[in-house]
């Protein structure tokens, strides 16, 4: 059930689809898959080595989408960069006309396909925010004047926790985000509406758009696995029961996701379909929600 935090105009929630760049240099498959969503989703967001899995950097796929008439949103993670390369990549993106960005700290490299990789350790979220604010004002982080300022629309990705106090701290951080000119915040995935509702009032007070994330649950086994991970929000038992009760086990995840999408759309400004797990199910899901 949708709680008291229901937001006005929720039926017009923006639908954002995350897509991963190719693991290689061939953009054909990426474009074929992504362009099928044109007109069915409001925004295409290109990820940046999501889940610490090495892929092409997002700048080239974003440029390829622009050339096809699609204005993409580009995610950029601080995990793999220091402040020099972070600013350099942002300037490159801006020069190519990529102005909608979402910054995030990035998953631990030990979770990915090259676990021996080291994170730079140079960039936390406040430093990344300061970088973007400086570039938008016409200087670099050291205060040197730029030959042409950026004009980024800035979004931030925040992970959620199973710790209610930590989530509260992140919700209160919205006031600081507003000072940096952040226009939207994407929350990490959770099937617990009580966690999301902690953020709604802070989004409203700061006039920051609140985007929620929808993760595709493939199976009961996946739910049980996620519920055993430390530090991440547990998936309520009702969803486990729903997955088990749906007659069509093959498509149980689609039915559960479609129902929960409507819940998310009622309390947030937008819903992000995470790249993980959807693959060939995405078109069926969009059919189910009549997009």
Steps between C-alpha positions, in 0.01 A plus 500: 500500500612854430568685825422853608804628311320479165610791280280715281514436128638151555322359197742698283810343655795498263618159379878464468671192359861424587706335227850360524763585236642204307786292628701560186513757221190399303215743565254336260335269751485778759324734258263233368385416853485855626320655204217250544413692817479834322155644563424243771719650772567865575875479552783263414773497765836350402688335787868522592663164581189417700544240776875537439473301177736637234328641192552779249497844663159667461610802293515313167159328541345832603642668190371214282152546647514875436583431138181290484292785641486375861614736777657268759577535867855398589596338827854563623656324799774634723634158590729470196616860477694763686393864492713569192351226283152566638510865391666407169228248415229748592653764274517247216135407549395867506696575184307222325166639614438251780356717776274272705716312751451287809792459738550211738781364711484153338490142624797335669733348241498174696140453380597513132669292233851627579509493881874572519438849357567786739275799552666839475380605845521866399135581442216497746157642424565850643816535288315392186223748575757775546662407167174528305400822675838653415485395135148640469623829645786523250798386706669172582525360851824692555332828410661538157279665237366273228490583132126440494287389795289186515121504538429164659163396634618316807354185649635293789468130575474398866521143625249391763575308817326266740600746774215746559734759654734490201208547263385795709844661468487458124152650486613802703791540256247626244543848648871491416426360155275795428791736571700325228219543246392136492173463310424132563594214729474135403463265794648153481261205465268390778162332516434658839280807458561603861865569413409711198244701693777631728631697201177641362462797733864601455461489122193722526669748736802536272311482168730216393337238279491159665566203275454146627661187356328182390703180504370194317462202730575194294407234754430404859864396521609852406282650776646267759852581383443876521348466845820338622721789385628719781421871496237500225123536550319170532220415261176469698357150533184601314700509176642157567146372551383679184776340293407159637126547443506621138392205279734594214836454676693598188347846501438543872767770522327705229168494684659596832708777340200645315294516819784659694573747221157652558577533870830674424345730241252621761765621747781618274563730206656226292579129493833365377505152349839370606706331232566186706283203412249643251662401171227351278233557767495877465270516196252267670510713813432819302203323340373405844508859626354623169800701385 
